[in-house]
Amino acid sequence: MADALKHDWKFEYCHPHNGEYWYKCSICGASDWIANYGTVDQLDPKECKPAANKQPWSNVTREDVCIWVQDSDGSWHTACNKTWEFIDGGPADNGARFCFHCGGVLLAEPFTKNERMPT
């Protein structure tokens, strides 16, 4: 039996507030993080499963998505029950394509002031 394909983890960034080191697999696009005192061998050991086709968004399902909704104060509330804030701009302005917590494909809904009050 052939050996399972292993992830090829590449460093993405370090979260400035909690020191999480985020990595992304260059083969399948999976993402995972370790604490600042952790080691790379602690990243997700599951088998790497690259997509059969090269269109990255074609296999995205509802379960792969994390919806972020911005409130009137500028905070972003996620479908995975986290809250994020940006010093300047929003997720797209800061290069965020995946949720920092669950790793889901990020879909952002910015706050828009409603001109009419509900009756």
C-alpha positions as CSV (number, residue, x, y, z in Angstrom):
1,M,0.0,0.0,0.0
2,A,1.3,3.5,-0.9
3,D,2.2,6.0,1.7
4,A,-0.4,8.7,2.4
5,L,0.4,12.1,0.7
6,K,1.6,14.5,3.4
7,H,0.8,18.2,3.5
8,D,3.5,20.6,2.3
9,W,3.0,23.3,5.0
10,K,4.2,26.8,4.1
11,F,4.2,29.6,6.7
12,E,1.5,32.2,5.9
13,Y,1.6,34.8,8.8
14,C,1.7,35.3,12.5
15,H,-1.4,36.6,14.2
16,P,-0.4,39.9,15.9
17,H,-2.6,39.6,19.0
18,N,-2.4,36.0,20.1
19,G,0.9,34.8,18.5
20,E,-0.7,32.0,16.4
21,Y,1.5,30.9,13.5
22,W,-0.7,30.1,10.5
23,Y,0.4,27.6,7.8
24,K,-1.1,26.6,4.5
25,C,-0.6,23.5,2.4
26,S,0.8,24.3,-1.0
27,I,-0.7,21.1,-2.4
28,C,-4.3,21.1,-1.3
29,G,-4.8,24.6,0.3
30,A,-5.7,23.3,3.8
31,S,-4.7,25.7,6.6
32,D,-3.8,25.1,10.3
33,W,-2.1,27.0,13.1
34,I,0.2,26.3,16.0
35,A,0.9,28.4,19.1
36,N,4.0,30.5,19.2
37,Y,5.7,27.8,21.4
38,G,4.6,24.9,19.1
39,T,6.4,23.0,16.4
40,V,5.5,22.4,12.8
41,D,5.0,18.6,13.4
42,Q,1.9,19.6,15.5
43,L,0.1,20.7,12.3
44,D,-2.8,18.7,11.0
45,P,-1.5,15.1,10.4
46,K,-4.5,14.1,8.1
47,E,-3.7,12.9,4.6
48,C,-3.3,15.7,2.0
49,K,-6.0,15.4,-0.6
50,P,-5.4,17.8,-3.5
51,A,-8.3,18.7,-5.7
52,A,-8.6,16.8,-8.9
53,N,-9.1,20.0,-10.9
54,K,-7.1,23.2,-10.6
55,Q,-10.0,25.5,-10.1
56,P,-9.7,26.3,-6.3
57,W,-13.3,27.4,-5.7
58,S,-15.1,24.7,-7.7
59,N,-15.2,22.2,-4.8
60,V,-16.3,24.7,-2.1
61,T,-19.4,23.6,-0.3
62,R,-21.5,25.4,2.3
63,E,-19.6,23.6,5.1
64,D,-16.3,25.1,3.7
65,V,-17.4,28.7,4.1
66,C,-17.3,31.0,7.0
67,I,-19.5,34.1,6.7
68,W,-18.3,37.3,8.4
69,V,-20.8,40.1,9.2
70,Q,-19.6,43.5,10.2
71,D,-21.5,45.4,12.9
72,S,-22.0,49.2,13.2
73,D,-18.9,49.5,15.4
74,G,-16.7,47.9,12.7
75,S,-16.2,44.5,14.4
76,W,-16.5,41.4,12.3
77,H,-18.6,38.5,13.7
78,T,-18.0,35.1,12.2
79,A,-20.1,32.0,11.6
80,C,-17.7,30.1,13.8
81,N,-18.5,32.4,16.7
82,K,-15.4,34.6,16.8
83,T,-15.1,38.4,16.6
84,W,-12.3,40.1,14.7
85,E,-11.3,43.7,14.2
86,F,-9.0,45.4,11.7
87,I,-7.0,48.6,12.4
88,D,-7.6,49.7,8.8
89,G,-10.1,48.4,6.3
90,G,-11.8,45.0,6.3
91,P,-10.9,41.4,5.4
92,A,-10.3,42.0,1.7
93,D,-8.3,45.1,2.4
94,N,-6.0,43.0,4.6
95,G,-5.6,40.0,2.3
96,A,-7.9,37.7,4.3
97,R,-9.3,35.0,2.1
98,F,-9.8,32.3,4.8
99,C,-11.2,32.6,8.4
100,F,-8.5,33.0,10.9
101,H,-10.2,30.6,13.3
102,C,-11.8,27.8,11.4
103,G,-10.0,28.1,8.0
104,G,-13.2,28.3,6.0
105,V,-13.4,30.3,2.8
106,L,-14.2,33.8,4.0
107,L,-17.3,35.5,2.7
108,A,-17.6,39.1,4.1
109,E,-20.8,41.1,4.5
110,P,-19.8,44.7,5.3
111,F,-22.1,46.9,7.5
112,T,-24.4,49.2,5.5
113,K,-26.4,51.9,7.2
114,N,-30.1,51.3,6.5
115,E,-31.7,54.6,5.4
116,R,-35.2,53.4,6.5
117,M,-36.0,52.2,10.0
118,P,-38.0,48.9,10.2
119,T,-41.7,49.4,11.1
